[in-house]
Amino acid sequence: MTTVLEALHARRSIREFEPEPVPADVVHQLVEAAGRAPSSKNTQPWQLYLAQGAALERLRTDYLAAFDAQRPGKPDYAYSPSPLPDSWMARAKEVGIGIFQHKGIGRDDTDKRRAHDRENFRFFGAPQVFFLGTKKSAHAPGTFLDCGFVLDNLMLGLTSLGYGSCPQFSVMVYADLLRQHLPGSEDTLFICALPFGRPVPGSHVNAFQPPRRPIDEWFTVVA
Ligand SMILES: Cc1cc2nc3c(=O)[nH]c(=O)nc-3n(C[C@H](O)[C@H](O)[C@H](O)COP(=O)(O)O)c2cc1C
């Protein structure tokens, strides 16, 4: 049995998956547990879609076609402030460069960099993908906080069960495709994708672990 603290330490972004899907009963238990998330006034403002099987393959095909055609798209919301504060930008650059170095991709190797980006649009080959959203017609910053708890519950629950996942904002650029492929999502604002499954054992890319800030940089105790 993995404790919550063990799962918090063990979770990392997984970018290479085995093809076998997580069994339906396990997915059901996971989603039930993730739905225990707290929310302001118990509004539970999230919507969760699961794409798998033939439906996921159709979506993946359309995603890759859009990426390959360099079709412009637009996420349903701005994830970050623009420009990023300097210290945030430094860490964002560090992780961007770090993953390329980890994969042995050179600074000027544009083909390999594009192939790396393309992996996002095939959802890293995952057998299943969650898409988390909320109401397009009614949301405020706190709504995203509530939905974030569900996302973290899913990620930690998957880790505790021996599975892995990778949150993705990059693919939200084609939220219009999600509304086409996911029935009943006309009024859904798409927040994040979460490909998941069994991590490939010994995978090199999955060993990538970006560093964390020492807590004394961001944690203040007043007594
Ligand atoms: C909301 C969100 C969106 C993210 N989007 C992407 C993405 O599109 N592609 C990707 O490879 N990683 C994505 N990540 C993963 C981050 O790069 C990763 O969480 C961070 O570098 C820390 O690494 P770790 O998750 O392995 O601890 C995202 C993470 C979050 C929380």
PDBQT file of the ligand as one rigid body, heavy atoms in Angstrom, charges set to zero:
ROOT
HETATM    1  C1  LIG A 301      -1.039  21.794 -16.120  1.00  0.00    +0.000 C 
HETATM    2  C2  LIG A 301       0.238  21.202 -16.638  1.00  0.00    +0.000 A 
HETATM    3  C3  LIG A 301       0.473  21.162 -18.001  1.00  0.00    +0.000 A 
HETATM    4  C4  LIG A 301       1.620  20.536 -18.503  1.00  0.00    +0.000 A 
HETATM    5  N1  LIG A 301       1.779  20.424 -19.851  1.00  0.00    +0.000 NA
HETATM    6  C5  LIG A 301       2.775  19.649 -20.341  1.00  0.00    +0.000 A 
HETATM    7  C6  LIG A 301       2.836  19.374 -21.732  1.00  0.00    +0.000 A 
HETATM    8  O1  LIG A 301       2.033  19.852 -22.527  1.00  0.00    +0.000 OA
HETATM    9  N2  LIG A 301       3.818  18.542 -22.172  1.00  0.00    +0.000 N 
HETATM   10  C7  LIG A 301       4.731  17.986 -21.313  1.00  0.00    +0.000 A 
HETATM   11  O2  LIG A 301       5.598  17.226 -21.780  1.00  0.00    +0.000 OA
HETATM   12  N3  LIG A 301       4.690  18.229 -19.984  1.00  0.00    +0.000 NA
HETATM   13  C8  LIG A 301       3.723  19.030 -19.485  1.00  0.00    +0.000 A 
HETATM   14  N4  LIG A 301       3.635  19.254 -18.131  1.00  0.00    +0.000 N 
HETATM   15  C9  LIG A 301       4.573  18.578 -17.232  1.00  0.00    +0.000 C 
HETATM   16  C10 LIG A 301       5.562  19.542 -16.587  1.00  0.00    +0.000 C 
HETATM   17  O3  LIG A 301       6.588  19.871 -17.475  1.00  0.00    +0.000 OA
HETATM   18  C11 LIG A 301       6.108  18.836 -15.336  1.00  0.00    +0.000 C 
HETATM   19  O4  LIG A 301       5.051  18.616 -14.423  1.00  0.00    +0.000 OA
HETATM   20  C12 LIG A 301       7.212  19.603 -14.617  1.00  0.00    +0.000 C 
HETATM   21  O5  LIG A 301       8.312  19.787 -15.475  1.00  0.00    +0.000 OA
HETATM   22  C13 LIG A 301       7.669  18.859 -13.371  1.00  0.00    +0.000 C 
HETATM   23  O6  LIG A 301       8.066  17.543 -13.712  1.00  0.00    +0.000 OA
HETATM   24  P1  LIG A 301       7.387  16.245 -13.085  1.00  0.00    +0.000 P 
HETATM   25  O7  LIG A 301       5.910  16.305 -13.395  1.00  0.00    +0.000 OA
HETATM   26  O8  LIG A 301       8.057  15.089 -13.776  1.00  0.00    +0.000 OA
HETATM   27  O9  LIG A 301       7.634  16.280 -11.609  1.00  0.00    +0.000 OA
HETATM   28  C14 LIG A 301       2.551  19.959 -17.605  1.00  0.00    +0.000 A 
HETATM   29  C15 LIG A 301       2.323  20.036 -16.221  1.00  0.00    +0.000 A 
HETATM   30  C16 LIG A 301       1.189  20.648 -15.749  1.00  0.00    +0.000 A 
HETATM   31  C17 LIG A 301       0.936  20.681 -14.254  1.00  0.00    +0.000 C 
ENDROOT
TORSDOF 0
